[in-house]
Amino acid sequence: MKEKIVGFFDDMLKEMKKVSWPKKTELRGSTIITLVTMVISAAFVYGIDKLISWVLMLIFGGSSTTTPPQQ
């Protein structure tokens, strides 16, 4: 059992040495692209949510908070 575990980690280290790791500038560029994409996506979803809320308020009327019925 011990030999299998040791063999697994040996193989893993050999494979990790074959990996082509990105340079610092490539990593920074990819990170910036990812962050910008996330911000744009979040703004888009926020805008769509507000638009749908506004349309539903026009259709159904009422306020954004619910009040209990009067007795």
N, C-alpha and C positions, 0 to 999 in steps of 0.2 A: 504493500500500500504506500509506504514511504517513497519507494522508487518512482511510483506513478506521479506522486505530487511533485517530487523534485524534477522529474522529466517534464511535467507540465510547465513549471516555472522556467526551466531551461529553454523550452520551445518558445514560450512567451517572450523571453528576453531576446531571442534570436529574431523573432518577428518584429519586435519593437525597433530593433536596429535597422530594419528594412524600410521603416516608415519614412516618408518624405515630409518632415515637419515644416510648417510655413515659417518664413522669415518674419522678423518683427514688424517690418513695414506692411507685409501682406496681411498679417494678423490684425494690425491696426486698421487697415482699409476695410477688411471684412467686418470688423466690429462696428465701424462707423456706418457702413451700409446697413447692417442689421438693426442698429439703433434708429436710424432714420426711417427705415421701413416700418419698424414697430410704432414710431410716433405717428407716421402718416396713417397707418392702419387704425390706430386708436382714435385719431381725429375723425376719420371716415365713419367708423362705427358710432362714435358720439354724435356726429351730425345726422346720420340716418336715424338714430334713436330719438333725437330731438324732433326731427321731421315727422316721424311716425306718431310721436306723442302729440304734436301740434295738430296733425290731421285727425287723430282720434278725439281730441278735445273739440274740434270743430264739428265732428259728426255727432258725438254723444253729449257735448256740452258739459256743464258742471265745473267744479273746481278740482284742483289737484289733490285736495284733502277731502276725506269723507266725513260727514257729520252724522250723528245719530238722528233718527227720525223724531219729530216733535210729537208729543202726546197731548 
